[in-house]
Amino acid sequence: MTQGANPTACLVTGASRGIGREIALRLAARGVRVGVHFRENRTAAESVLAALPGEGHALLRADMADPGDVERLWAEATARFGRVDVLVNNAAAHREHPPLSTGYRQWLEAWDQIIATNLRGPANVCYLAARAMAASGGGRIVNISSRGAFRGEPEAPAYGASKAGLNSLSQSLAKALAPQGVLVYCVAPGWVETEMAAEFLAGPRGAEIRAQHPLGRVVGAEEVARTVAFCALEAPAAMTGAVIDVNGASYLRT
């Protein structure tokens, strides 16, 4: 990561709400110039942009499932900041498609959408970031995975598979890019208290979801954001390739 007069610049995908919003706020509070990426909800993204402390932030729109959009997103972020030192891949899609009750066409659509958004999109922007960071002396990539990569997602198998793929991608990139000073970390939350989770937590499954967590509550978005900020700014190089669980001990692995 570059040290100098100008703050580090970071592109955060999916930054218009939830975990992405908290990541953007925490990084900006640390003096980082943040690229606030969104796909559709410009109003929400503008609200995040207005809430960020400091100056020099940017609003950036792209569909992560579209390779051309991803290429344009990286080009715009680089043009705006001059150099992007940190990439946080947070944007993701989730859609339930249980195998025994989903029609074949809907099954195909779910897999196409989720893999394109959750795996191919991050892979494409990682590729662009890796080449730019390697050429300029280093940088950091933080990918947001999920406990679903390990425990299985019976109602949303494409989501679990996409996150398992993201873990493997992160570790492959960590090995490939370490000699060039590009560090890669992966953060794997479980249930997180966000707008997307609110309907589940308030619904009939709420008690069962909370019962999975020894803390008696699900993880806060700010707790995930603190972990991401550590990886983005402070984590030692020896941690490159790590997949870090932030799920409140709701799922433990060895």
C-alpha positions in Angstrom: 0.0 0.0 0.0 1.3 3.4 -0.9 2.2 5.7 1.9 2.3 9.4 1.1 0.6 12.8 1.3 -2.6 11.6 -0.3 -4.9 9.1 1.5 -5.2 5.6 0.1 -8.0 5.1 -2.4 -10.3 2.1 -2.2 -13.1 0.8 -4.4 -15.9 -0.8 -2.4 -18.4 -2.7 -4.5 -22.0 -3.0 -3.3 -21.5 0.1 -1.1 -25.0 1.5 -1.2 -26.3 -0.3 1.8 -25.7 -3.0 4.5 -22.2 -4.3 5.0 -20.8 -2.3 2.0 -22.1 1.0 3.5 -20.5 0.3 6.8 -17.2 -0.6 5.1 -17.2 2.6 3.1 -18.0 4.7 6.3 -15.2 3.0 8.3 -12.6 3.4 5.6 -13.5 7.0 5.0 -13.2 7.7 8.7 -9.6 6.4 8.5 -8.8 8.9 5.8 -9.3 6.7 2.8 -10.9 8.1 -0.4 -13.7 5.7 -1.2 -15.3 4.7 -4.5 -18.9 4.0 -3.7 -20.1 1.4 -6.2 -23.8 0.7 -6.8 -25.8 -1.1 -9.5 -29.3 0.3 -9.3 -30.1 2.3 -6.2 -28.5 5.7 -7.0 -30.4 7.4 -4.2 -29.1 5.1 -1.5 -25.5 5.4 -2.9 -25.7 9.2 -3.0 -26.8 9.0 0.7 -23.8 7.0 1.5 -21.5 9.4 -0.4 -23.0 12.3 1.5 -22.4 10.6 4.8 -18.7 9.9 4.2 -16.3 11.9 6.2 -13.4 13.5 4.4 -13.1 14.6 0.7 -12.3 13.1 -2.7 -14.9 10.3 -2.6 -16.6 9.1 -5.8 -19.9 7.5 -6.9 -19.5 4.7 -9.4 -22.2 2.6 -11.1 -21.7 -0.8 -12.7 -23.4 -4.2 -13.1 -20.9 -6.6 -11.7 -22.4 -9.4 -13.8 -21.4 -7.5 -17.0 -17.7 -7.9 -17.9 -17.8 -4.7 -19.9 -19.3 -2.7 -17.0 -16.6 -4.1 -14.7 -13.9 -3.0 -17.0 -15.4 0.5 -17.2 -15.8 0.6 -13.4 -12.1 -0.1 -12.8 -11.1 2.5 -15.5 -13.4 5.1 -14.0 -12.1 4.5 -10.4 -8.5 4.7 -11.6 -9.2 7.9 -13.6 -10.9 9.4 -10.5 -8.3 8.5 -7.9 -5.1 8.2 -10.1 -4.5 4.9 -8.4 -6.6 2.4 -6.4 -4.6 0.8 -3.6 -7.4 -1.3 -2.1 -10.3 -3.3 -3.7 -13.2 -4.6 -1.5 -15.4 -7.0 -3.4 -18.7 -6.9 -1.4 -21.4 -6.8 -4.1 -23.4 -10.0 -4.2 -26.8 -11.5 -5.2 -28.8 -14.0 -3.2 -31.8 -15.9 -4.5 -33.5 -19.0 -3.1 -33.8 -21.9 -5.5 -34.2 -25.2 -3.6 -33.5 -28.1 -6.0 -36.7 -30.1 -5.3 -39.1 -27.2 -5.7 -37.6 -25.0 -8.4 -38.4 -25.4 -12.1 -35.5 -26.1 -14.4 -35.6 -22.7 -16.2 -35.7 -20.9 -12.8 -32.8 -23.1 -11.7 -30.7 -22.0 -14.7 -31.6 -18.4 -14.2 -30.6 -18.5 -10.5 -27.2 -20.1 -11.3 -26.5 -17.7 -14.2 -27.3 -14.6 -12.1 -25.6 -15.6 -8.9 -22.4 -17.0 -10.4 -22.1 -14.0 -12.7 -22.5 -11.5 -9.9 -20.8 -13.3 -7.0 -17.9 -15.0 -8.7 -17.2 -13.9 -12.2 -17.7 -10.3 -11.4 -15.3 -10.3 -8.5 -12.9 -12.4 -10.5 -12.9 -9.9 -13.3 -12.3 -6.8 -11.1 -9.7 -8.8 -9.2 -7.9 -9.4 -12.5 -7.9 -5.7 -13.4 -6.9 -4.7 -9.8 -4.1 -7.3 -9.6 -2.5 -6.2 -12.8 -2.6 -2.5 -11.9 -1.4 -3.1 -8.3 1.4 -5.3 -9.4 2.6 -2.8 -11.9 2.5 0.1 -9.3 4.2 -1.7 -6.4 1.5 -3.5 -4.5 -2.0 -3.2 -3.0 -4.7 -5.1 -1.2 -7.8 -7.0 -2.2 -10.5 -8.0 0.3 -13.2 -10.4 -0.8 -16.4 -10.8 1.1 -17.4 -14.5 1.3 -19.9 -16.3 3.6 -20.2 -19.1 6.1 -22.4 -20.6 3.5 -19.3 -21.6 1.6 -18.6 -24.1 4.3 -21.9 -25.2 5.9 -23.9 -25.5 2.7 -26.9 -23.5 1.5 -29.8 -26.0 0.8 -32.2 -23.2 -0.2 -29.7 -21.3 -2.3 -27.0 -23.7 -3.5 -25.7 -21.4 -6.2 -25.0 -18.8 -3.5 -23.0 -21.3 -1.4 -21.1 -22.5 -4.5 -20.3 -18.9 -5.5 -18.8 -18.1 -2.1 -16.8 -21.3 -2.0 -15.4 -20.3 -5.4 -14.6 -16.9 -4.1 -12.6 -18.4 -1.2 -10.6 -20.5 -3.7 -10.1 -17.5 -6.0 -8.8 -15.5 -3.1 -6.3 -18.1 -2.1 -5.2 -18.7 -5.7 -4.6 -14.9 -6.1 -2.8 -14.7 -2.8 -0.3 -17.2 -4.0 0.0 -15.7 -7.5 0.3 -12.1 -6.4 2.4 -12.2 -3.2 5.7 -11.8 -5.0 4.4 -8.5 -6.4 3.3 -7.2 -3.0 -0.4 -7.6 -3.7 -2.1 -9.1 -0.6 -5.4 -10.9 -0.7 -7.8 -11.5 2.2 -11.2 -13.0 2.5 -13.8 -12.2 5.2 -16.6 -14.7 5.7 -19.6 -13.5 7.7 -22.7 -15.4 8.6 -26.1 -13.7 9.3 -25.5 -10.0 9.6 -28.0 -7.4 10.8 -28.7 -5.5 7.6 -31.8 -4.3 5.7 -31.6 -7.5 3.6 -31.7 -9.7 6.7 -34.3 -7.7 8.6 -37.3 -9.5 7.0 -35.9 -12.9 7.9 -35.0 -11.9 11.5 -38.4 -10.4 12.0 -40.2 -13.4 10.5 -41.0 -16.9 11.6 -37.3 -18.0 11.2 -36.0 -15.2 13.4 -35.8 -17.2 16.6 -34.1 -20.1 14.9 -31.6 -17.9 13.2 -30.7 -16.1 16.5 -30.5 -19.5 18.3 -27.6 -20.4 15.9 -25.5 -17.7 17.6 -24.0 -18.3 21.0 -23.8 -14.5 21.4 -27.6 -14.4 21.4 -27.6 -12.1 18.4 -26.5 -12.0 14.9 -23.3 -10.1 13.8 -23.5 -6.4 13.3 -22.5 -4.9 10.0 -20.1 -2.6 11.8 -18.3 -5.7 13.2 -17.8 -7.0 9.7 -16.6 -3.6 8.5 -14.1 -3.4 11.3 -12.6 -6.7 10.2 -12.5 -5.6 6.5 -10.8 -2.3 7.5 -8.2 -4.2 9.4 -7.5 -6.4 6.3 -7.5 -3.3 4.0 -5.2 -1.2 6.1 -3.3 -3.1 8.8 -3.3 -6.9 8.5 0.3 -8.2 8.2 1.5 -9.6 4.9 1.8 -13.1 6.5 -2.0 -13.2 6.6 -2.4 -13.1 2.9 -4.6 -15.9 1.7 -6.5 -16.1 5.0 -10.2 -16.7 5.1 -11.4 -15.0 8.3 -14.7 -16.1 9.9 -16.9 -13.3 11.3 -20.0 -15.3 12.2 -20.3 -15.1 16.0 -19.3 -18.8 16.4 -22.6 -19.7 14.6 -20.5 -22.1 12.4 -17.0 -23.3 13.4 -14.6 -25.1 11.2 -11.1 -26.5 11.5 
